């Protein structure tokens, strides 16, 4: 794998735990799930996401954690942005922030 670097014969694994908090941790974790690999174990605990990454090399660990953190930041920003653009609750969820005018004769 790219980024793994030379393998060691010591049989040791390298482990990192990334724990972050979010307004909607379950939604952020769900957005990240398609990118999870066999070397990752992710769980949601209330407003926190905990991801444990285990790799055989330090370079591989660094690469996987780096990818995870980048994806995490994007997912968190998308969830936050979506929350700010939701329709107000008092109109039954019928309003939209998109222009529904389909008249192209302007």
C-alpha angles and dihedrals in degrees: 000000000000113000094020094107122193115345121237124221094215093096090227122139129214118226134193129180120206114193120181136166126226140177089240105020095168092056093046091049091049090052090053097045097089089059096050115117133203089264092062132078114188129185136172121223111181107297093351134089118202120193121184115197121194122186135164095234135044091231091052091049092050092048094049094046091047092052091047094051093049091049090045092054092050093048092048092049092049092050091048092047091049091051091056092051099049118123116261113266094230095070096055092254093289099121123090137195090221125094108249094184105121096179105120094180097094 
